[in-house]
C-alpha cells in the first residue's frame, strides 16, 4: 500500500457507547437504489472512516445523516434519540458541523468573516466575542495573517484549513468530513489527515470521514466502515479490516499491491 500520513492513530473507541447510530437506511434517486439498508454505529471520541469505491453512496449516506437528503426509510439516532423523528434533527445539527468536499466557503466574505458568520448562525455571543473567538482559532490554524483575505486569494491548502476552522469554531461534538482530500496530491492529502487527527485529539470531537483513501484511513482511524453496492460489508477496527482475507476485501483493500504485482508479471 502507499505511504500515509505520519500522525499516529487515535486511541480505540470500540468500547465507547454509540454517539450516532444509523439503522437500515435506504435512499433512492429514481430507479437508482443507492443505499440498501445501511446500518452502523459511530462510537464516541474517535475517528470513524467510511470507505468505499467511487459512486458507491458514501457522500449520499453522509448527506442523509445530516439532513441534506431525506432518506426513504430507516433511522438515524443521536445519543439514543431518532433525529429523523419530528423535532429531533435540530439536536444533531446543533451538535455537529460539516466540512464539504469542495469547502463551500462564502466567496464574498473574508477568512475572518467566514468564521464569524458560522458563530452568528449558531449562537447568541456578542459580536466582539465572536470576532475574538474566530481570531483565536485562525491563530491556531495558522491563518491569522490571512484574516482579511477572501477565499479566492488563498491557496488550496489554506482554503481547506479555513473550511475545517469554520466547522470547528462552534465547538461541535461531531464533525462530518466529506472526501476532505479529494483532488489533492499525496503530500497535501497526508497533511489533511494529520490535521484531522491532531485537531480531533486537541478538541475531543468525534470525526466521521468519508474517503476512498484506504491506506491513510487505516492509519489514522479508530473505526472503519466499508460500504459497497449500497450495503455495509464491514464495521470494526482497522486491524480487523486488515486481517480479513476474503477475495472481495483484498480486491478493494489491496488494489495498489495488486496493480504492482500485475505490472511485474
N, C-alpha and C positions, 0 to 999 in steps of 0.2 A: 504493500500500500504506500501511498505518498506520505511524505513527512508532514506533520501537522504542527499546530502552534505549541510553543514550549511551555505554556502555562500548565501547571499540574491540575488534575481534576478536583472538583469539589468533593467533600465527604459524601458518602452514600446516604440517601434519604429514604431507602426502601422501607424502613420500619416506621416512618412517619405516617400519620393519618393523611388520607387523601384531601388535598385542598380543593381540587377540582375533579369531578367525575363526569365522564362522557359515556352515555349508555344507549346503545342501539340507535345511533344517529343515522338518518337517511337523508339524502339530498339528490334531487333530480333537476336537470335542466332539459325540459322536453323529454326526448327519448333517451337522453344520456343519464344513466343512473350512476352518479359519481361516488356517493357514499352509500354503502350497503350494510348498514348495521354496525357502525364503528363504535367500539367500546374500549375505554382505557381509563386509568386513574393517573392524576398528576400529584405525586407526593409533595408535601410542603418542604420548602427550604433547599431546593437544588436546581439543577438544570436538566430539563426533560427535552430531548431532541426527537422530533418527529421526522423519520426518514422515509424516503420513497422515491421512485423514479419520477422524472418529469411527467406531468399530466396525470398523476395518479390520485389527485384530490387533496394534497396536503394543505394548500392555501385555502381551498374551499372549506376544509374542515375548520381551520382557524377562524375563518370569517363566520362560519355557523356558530362557533363557540362564543364569539364576542358580539354577535348580533348584526353583522354586516350582511349576512344572508339568513333567511328564515329556514330552518330545517323542515323537512316534510314529516319527519317522525323522530322519536327518541327524546332523550332528556340531557340537559347539562346542569349539573349540580355544583354549587359553590358553597363550601362549608356546610354541606348537608341539605341545602335548600335548592329546589329546582328553579333555575333562573329563567327558564322558558315560561314558567307559570306567570300569570298576570301580576305585575308589580314587583317581580323579583329581579329582573335583569339589571335594574339600576344599581343594585348592590354590587354586582360584578363589575359594572362599568366604573363605579366609584373606586373600587379597589384595584383596578388594573390599568395598564397602558398598552399601547400597540405601536410597534415600530414597523412601518410599511416597507415593502420590498424596495420601492424607489423613493423612500424617505418621506414624500408627501409634505415637504416643508412649505410654509407660506412665503411665496416668492416676493411679495410686496412688503414683507416685514423683515427687519434686521434680525441678526442672530439673537440678540438680547430680547427683542420683541417676540420672537417665536416662543421663547420660554415663558415670558410674562403672559402671553395670550393663553397658554396652557394652564397656568395658575389661575388666571381670571375665570376660565371656564369651569374650574373645579371647586373653587372655594371663595371665602369672603375676606381673605387677607387684605389689609390696606395696600394701596398701590406701592408705597415706599418699601414695604416689606416684601412684596412680590419682586420688585427690582433687586432688592438686596439678596434674596434667595436665588434668583436667577443668576446674578453675577457670581455668587459663591460657587454654584455648580459649573459655570463656564470656566472659572479658575481651575476647578478640579479636573475638568475635561480638556484643559489646555487650549481653551477657545477665548480667553479673556481679551486678547488683542484683536479678535475678530468680532467683538460685541456689536459694532456698528456697521458691519458689512452685511450685504444681502447674500442669500444662498448662492446666487449665480456668481458671486465673487469668491466663493470658497472652493477649495479642491474637493475631489470626490471623497477622500478620506475625512476631511473636515465636515462635509455635509452629513456623512454617516454618523460622526460623533455628535453633531448637532441634533440629528434625529433621535439618537439614544438619549441625549441630555433632555430633550423635550419630553420624552417618555418618563424619565426619572424625576423630573423636577417636582412632580406632585407626590413623591414618596409612595409609589404603588406597592402593593403586596405581591402582585403578579404582573409580569411583563411578557407580552407575546412578541416574538421576533419572526417576521415573515421573510424567509430567504435573505437574511442580513448580508450575505456575501455574494449575492447574485451579480455577475458581471465583473467581479474583482479578480485581480491577478493573485497568484499564490501568496505573495508577501503580504498584501493588504488583507487577503482572506484570513491568514493566520492572525494578523493584528486585530481583526474584528472579533474572532473567537477569544483571543486573550483578553480583550477589553470586556467582553461579556462575563468571563469567569471572574476577573478581578473586581468588577462592579458588583456582581452578584454576591461575592464574599464580603465586600465592604459594606453593602447596603442591606443585605439579607433578604432580598426579594426572591420569589420563585420565578424561574425563567422557563418559558416554553418556546423552543426554537424549531421552526420548520426549515429543513435544509436537505440538500442532496449531497452534501459533503460528508461522506461516510467516515473517512479516516479521522477528520477533525472532530466530528461529533462523538466518536467512540473515545477520543482522548479527553474531551472536556466535560462530558455529560455524566450525570449520576443515574439517569434512567433513559432508556431507548424505547421508542415506539416505532414499529416498521409497518407501513401501510402499502398494500399493493392491490390493484384492481378493486378498490373500494372496501377492502377488508383489512382488519388488523391481523397481521401474521405473527407479530411478536410484541411483547411488552415485558421489559425486565432490565437488568443491569447490562452495561456494556460488556462485561466479562462473560455473562451468559449468552449474549448475542454472538460474541466472537467464538464461543465454544460450539455453536451449532454447526453441524456438518452436513445437513440435508442439501441436496443439489441446488434448490431454489434460493436457500440462504447464501450459499457460496457464490452463485451466479451474480447476485446483487452485491454482496459484501466485498468480494474479492475480484471485482471486474478488472481492476488495473493489473493485478497479478496475472489474470487470465490473458489479457492483451499482451503482456510481456512474454508469457510462455508461448503464445501463438506466433509472435514475431520471431522467436528463437527457433521455432520448428521449421 
